[in-house]
Amino acid sequence: MTQSREIREATFIPFKATTGKDAAVASLLSGAAALVHQTEPETLQWLALRDGEGKFAIVDFFHDQQGRVAHFAGQVAAALKNAAPDAVQGGWESGVVANVENTQVLAATVTAKHEPAPKLAVRIDLQANPGKEEALAAFLRGGAMLVRETEPGTLLWYALRIDQTRFAIVDVFANEEGKAAHFGGKVAAALKAKAPELVRGGWDQGVVANVRGYAVLSATY
């Protein structure tokens, strides 16, 4: 999906399927991207992710809070809410709403070719070293241009600020080759070099240990 407005806000929602409902949740999410595209002009990007057996996540991107509110009042949210009592551990309130993480988007790169289709995603959580919060934020803001200029296999890249000290990077790829090229690329090398200064735990414990991989079930890309 091509955006005419800047992506500034994001929401990340992890949740778990109840026993025996893994396939039903996967089916619901796999068909949802088209509905988002058709009915939610304020949702600038939408991803449904699968994190192993029974674990899922939805990632939404918006220009502002108005877009987020419209999304949660939309048809996809309604479908998940209706299914949640039976299909989601904890139901709608405890299983979905309680896990909503709203973040600020520091920087984003969205490839506009619309092909190949996204298949893999990665989230990396980062905690800034004391006193290095703004330096880490500034570093992440500069990453989008470098990804855009040097990583054709990285379809989507987002730098998120969760709160004063916590950050995250979300990447999306078409295949393992694109993912490997990203982790062997200039942005990863720059982060590795700066991690001892900026990230609590450094490169190995502060970055690599916090890498989580997902399969992309559907996306509005």
C-alpha positions as CSV (number, residue, x, y, z in Angstrom):
1,M,0.0,0.0,0.0
2,T,1.4,3.4,-1.0
3,Q,1.0,6.1,1.6
4,S,0.4,9.8,0.9
5,R,0.8,10.7,4.6
6,E,3.6,10.0,6.9
7,I,3.5,7.0,9.2
8,R,3.8,8.4,12.8
9,E,2.0,6.0,15.1
10,A,2.0,2.2,15.5
11,T,0.2,-0.4,17.5
12,F,1.6,-3.9,18.3
13,I,-0.8,-6.5,19.7
14,P,0.5,-10.0,20.6
15,F,-2.0,-12.7,21.6
16,K,-2.4,-16.4,21.9
17,A,-5.0,-18.8,20.5
18,T,-6.9,-21.1,22.8
19,T,-6.2,-24.8,22.5
20,G,-7.4,-26.2,19.2
21,K,-8.2,-22.7,17.7
22,D,-4.8,-22.0,16.1
23,A,-6.0,-22.7,12.6
24,A,-9.2,-20.7,13.1
25,V,-7.3,-17.6,14.2
26,A,-4.7,-18.0,11.4
27,S,-7.6,-18.2,8.9
28,L,-9.3,-15.1,10.3
29,L,-6.0,-13.1,10.1
30,S,-5.0,-14.4,6.7
31,G,-8.1,-12.9,5.1
32,A,-8.1,-9.7,7.0
33,A,-5.6,-7.6,5.0
34,A,-8.0,-7.2,2.1
35,L,-10.7,-6.0,4.4
36,V,-8.4,-3.4,6.0
37,H,-7.4,-2.2,2.6
38,Q,-11.0,-1.8,1.5
39,T,-12.5,-0.3,4.6
40,E,-9.8,1.5,6.6
41,P,-8.2,4.4,4.7
42,E,-6.7,5.7,7.9
43,T,-4.8,2.4,8.5
44,L,-1.6,3.1,6.4
45,Q,-0.1,-0.3,7.0
46,W,-1.4,-3.6,8.6
47,L,0.4,-6.8,9.3
48,A,-0.8,-10.1,10.7
49,L,2.1,-12.2,12.1
50,R,2.5,-15.8,13.4
51,D,5.0,-16.6,16.1
52,G,5.0,-20.3,16.3
53,E,2.2,-22.6,17.3
54,G,-0.7,-20.6,18.8
55,K,1.1,-17.3,19.0
56,F,0.1,-14.3,16.8
57,A,0.5,-10.5,16.6
58,I,-1.1,-7.7,14.7
59,V,0.9,-4.6,13.8
60,D,-0.9,-1.4,12.6
61,F,0.6,1.9,11.4
62,F,-1.2,5.2,11.3
63,H,-0.7,8.9,10.7
64,D,-2.3,9.9,14.0
65,Q,-4.5,8.9,16.8
66,Q,-7.6,9.4,14.7
67,G,-6.5,6.6,12.4
68,R,-5.9,4.3,15.4
69,V,-9.3,5.0,16.8
70,A,-11.0,4.3,13.5
71,H,-9.1,1.0,13.2
72,F,-10.3,-0.3,16.5
73,A,-13.9,0.7,15.5
74,G,-13.5,-1.1,12.2
75,Q,-14.6,-4.4,10.7
76,V,-11.4,-6.3,11.4
77,A,-11.3,-5.4,15.1
78,A,-15.0,-6.3,15.3
79,A,-14.4,-9.7,13.7
80,L,-11.5,-10.5,16.2
81,K,-13.6,-9.3,19.1
82,N,-16.5,-11.6,18.1
83,A,-14.1,-14.5,17.8
84,A,-12.1,-13.8,20.9
85,P,-14.3,-15.4,23.6
86,D,-13.8,-18.7,22.0
87,A,-10.5,-18.4,20.1
88,V,-8.2,-16.1,22.1
89,Q,-6.7,-16.9,25.5
90,G,-8.2,-14.4,27.9
91,G,-10.9,-13.3,25.5
92,W,-11.1,-9.8,24.1
93,E,-10.3,-7.6,27.1
94,S,-7.6,-9.7,28.8
95,G,-6.3,-11.5,25.7
96,V,-6.2,-8.7,23.2
97,V,-6.9,-5.2,24.6
98,A,-4.6,-5.7,27.6
99,N,-1.7,-6.5,25.3
100,V,-2.1,-3.4,23.1
101,E,1.2,-1.5,22.8
102,N,1.0,1.9,21.3
103,T,4.2,3.4,20.0
104,Q,5.7,6.4,18.2
105,V,7.2,5.8,14.8
106,L,10.7,7.4,14.7
107,A,11.4,6.4,11.1
108,A,10.0,4.2,8.4
109,T,10.8,2.8,5.0
110,V,8.1,1.2,2.8
111,T,9.0,-0.2,-0.5
112,A,6.4,0.9,-3.1
113,K,6.8,-2.0,-5.6
114,H,4.2,-4.2,-4.0
115,E,6.1,-7.3,-4.9
116,P,7.3,-9.7,-3.9
117,A,4.9,-10.4,-1.1
118,P,6.0,-10.1,2.5
119,K,6.6,-13.5,4.1
120,L,8.9,-13.0,7.1
121,A,9.1,-10.4,9.8
122,V,11.5,-9.6,12.7
123,R,11.0,-7.5,15.8
124,I,14.0,-6.4,17.9
125,D,13.5,-4.8,21.3
126,L,16.1,-2.4,22.5
127,Q,16.6,-0.7,25.9
128,A,18.7,2.5,25.9
129,N,21.7,2.8,28.3
130,P,21.1,5.4,31.0
131,G,21.5,8.9,29.5
132,K,21.6,7.6,26.0
133,E,17.9,7.6,25.2
134,E,17.9,10.5,22.8
135,A,21.2,9.3,21.2
136,L,19.6,5.9,20.4
137,A,16.4,7.7,19.1
138,A,18.6,9.8,16.8
139,F,20.5,6.8,15.6
140,L,17.3,4.9,14.7
141,R,15.9,7.9,12.9
142,G,18.8,7.8,10.6
143,G,18.4,4.1,9.8
144,A,15.4,4.4,7.4
145,M,17.4,6.2,4.7
146,L,20.3,3.8,4.9
147,V,17.9,0.8,4.6
148,R,16.2,2.4,1.6
149,E,19.4,3.1,-0.2
150,T,21.2,-0.2,0.5
151,E,18.7,-3.0,1.2
152,P,16.4,-3.8,-1.7
153,G,15.4,-7.0,0.0
154,T,14.0,-5.2,3.1
155,L,10.4,-4.5,2.1
156,L,9.4,-2.6,5.3
157,W,11.5,-1.2,8.1
158,Y,10.2,0.7,11.1
159,A,12.0,2.2,14.1
160,L,9.6,2.5,17.1
161,R,9.8,4.3,20.4
162,I,7.8,2.5,23.1
163,D,8.5,4.9,26.0
164,Q,11.3,7.0,27.3
165,T,13.9,4.2,27.4
166,R,12.5,1.4,25.3
167,F,12.6,1.1,21.5
168,A,12.0,-1.5,18.8
169,I,12.8,-2.2,15.2
170,V,10.3,-4.1,13.0
171,D,11.5,-5.4,9.6
172,V,9.7,-7.3,6.9
173,F,11.1,-9.5,4.1
174,A,10.0,-11.6,1.2
175,N,12.4,-14.4,1.9
176,E,15.4,-15.6,4.0
177,E,17.8,-14.0,1.5
178,G,16.4,-10.6,2.2
179,K,16.5,-11.2,5.9
180,A,20.1,-12.4,5.8
181,A,21.1,-9.4,3.7
182,H,19.6,-7.1,6.2
183,F,21.4,-8.6,9.2
184,G,24.6,-8.5,7.1
185,G,24.0,-4.9,5.9
186,K,25.1,-1.4,6.9
187,V,22.4,-0.7,9.4
188,A,23.1,-3.8,11.4
189,A,26.8,-3.1,11.2
190,A,26.3,0.4,12.5
191,L,24.0,-0.8,15.3
192,K,26.6,-3.4,16.3
193,A,29.3,-0.7,16.4
194,K,27.2,1.6,18.5
195,A,25.5,-1.0,20.7
196,P,28.1,-0.9,23.6
197,E,27.5,2.8,23.9
198,L,23.8,3.1,23.3
199,V,22.1,-0.2,24.1
200,R,21.8,-1.9,27.6
201,G,23.4,-5.3,27.3
202,G,25.4,-4.3,24.2
203,W,25.1,-6.2,20.9
204,D,24.8,-9.8,22.1
205,Q,22.6,-9.4,25.1
206,G,20.9,-6.1,24.2
207,V,20.2,-6.7,20.5
208,V,20.8,-10.3,19.3
209,A,19.1,-11.8,22.4
210,N,16.0,-9.8,21.7
211,V,15.5,-10.8,18.0
212,R,12.1,-12.5,17.5
213,G,11.1,-13.9,14.1
214,Y,7.6,-14.2,12.6
215,A,5.8,-15.5,9.6
216,V,3.7,-12.9,7.8
217,L,0.1,-14.3,7.4
218,S,-1.2,-11.2,5.5
219,A,-0.3,-7.6,4.9
220,T,-1.7,-4.5,3.2
221,Y,1.7,-4.0,1.5
